[in-house]
């Protein structure tokens, strides 16, 4: 992952948050950047990587990475479009 990207979103309690990705380091709300792989989930597969980011509330914040496409999710929805996010399902025989 050699990319830099920033997102801003408002959680279900009306609080604004920022997520900054710089290469393989991620920072949430200005905290010290940490290696993104610290947050990698078991749902990741060979097509898509999912990262569960820290959240100070009841919301689930994830970063989904498919190739060179990075999508920040809040409670399963793309924070930029508001659309429901569909994860990649790999057939069991693979």
C-alpha positions as CSV (number, residue, x, y, z in Angstrom):
1,X,0.0,0.0,0.0
2,X,1.8,3.1,-1.2
3,X,-1.0,5.6,-1.1
4,X,-2.1,8.8,0.8
5,X,-5.7,9.4,1.4
6,X,-7.9,11.3,3.9
7,X,-11.5,10.9,4.9
8,X,-13.9,12.9,7.2
9,X,-17.1,11.4,8.5
10,X,-19.8,12.1,11.1
11,X,-20.7,9.2,13.4
12,X,-24.2,8.2,14.6
13,X,-23.8,10.6,17.6
14,X,-23.1,13.6,15.3
15,X,-19.3,13.8,16.1
16,X,-17.0,14.4,13.2
17,X,-13.9,12.2,12.7
18,X,-10.9,12.1,10.4
19,X,-9.0,9.1,9.1
20,X,-5.6,9.7,7.4
21,X,-3.8,6.9,5.5
22,X,-0.2,7.5,4.5
23,X,1.6,4.5,2.9
24,X,1.0,1.7,5.4
25,X,0.3,3.9,8.4
26,X,-3.1,5.0,9.5
27,X,-4.2,7.7,12.0
28,X,-7.7,8.2,13.4
29,X,-8.6,11.6,14.8
30,X,-5.0,12.8,14.9
31,X,-3.7,9.9,17.0
32,X,-0.2,8.6,16.4
33,X,-0.1,6.8,13.1
34,X,0.2,3.0,13.4
35,X,0.8,0.2,10.9
36,X,-2.5,-0.6,9.1
37,X,-1.9,-4.3,9.4
38,X,-2.6,-4.0,13.2
39,X,-6.3,-3.6,12.3
40,X,-6.6,-6.4,9.6
41,X,-9.6,-8.6,10.1
42,X,-10.1,-12.4,9.6
43,X,-12.6,-11.5,6.9
44,X,-9.8,-10.4,4.6
45,X,-9.1,-12.6,1.6
46,X,-6.9,-12.7,-1.5
47,X,-9.1,-10.2,-3.3
48,X,-10.0,-7.7,-0.5
49,X,-8.4,-6.6,2.7
50,X,-10.6,-5.3,5.6
51,X,-9.4,-3.3,8.5
52,X,-11.4,-2.7,11.6
53,X,-10.5,0.8,12.8
54,X,-10.7,2.1,16.4
55,X,-14.0,3.9,17.2
56,X,-14.9,5.8,20.4
57,X,-18.6,5.0,20.0
58,X,-21.1,2.3,19.0
59,X,-20.2,2.6,15.3
60,X,-18.2,0.1,13.2
61,X,-15.6,1.9,11.1
62,X,-13.7,-0.2,8.5
63,X,-11.3,0.4,5.7
64,X,-11.8,-1.9,2.7
65,X,-9.0,-2.3,0.1
66,X,-9.6,-3.9,-3.3
67,X,-6.5,-3.5,-5.4
68,X,-5.8,0.2,-5.5
69,X,-9.4,1.2,-4.4
70,X,-9.7,2.3,-0.8
71,X,-13.2,2.6,0.7
72,X,-13.9,3.9,4.3
73,X,-17.0,2.3,5.7
74,X,-19.3,3.4,8.6
75,X,-21.7,0.8,9.8
76,X,-21.4,-1.0,6.4
77,X,-21.9,2.0,4.2
78,X,-19.4,3.9,2.1
79,X,-18.8,7.3,3.8
80,X,-18.4,9.1,0.5
81,X,-21.5,7.8,-1.3
82,X,-23.8,6.5,1.5
83,X,-24.3,3.3,-0.4
84,X,-24.3,-0.2,1.3
85,X,-20.9,-1.9,0.8
86,X,-20.7,-5.4,-0.5
87,X,-17.7,-7.4,0.5
88,X,-16.1,-9.9,-1.9
89,X,-17.2,-13.5,-1.4
90,X,-14.7,-16.1,-2.4
91,X,-16.1,-19.6,-3.4
92,X,-15.2,-22.2,-0.8
93,X,-13.5,-24.4,-3.4
94,X,-10.7,-21.9,-3.9
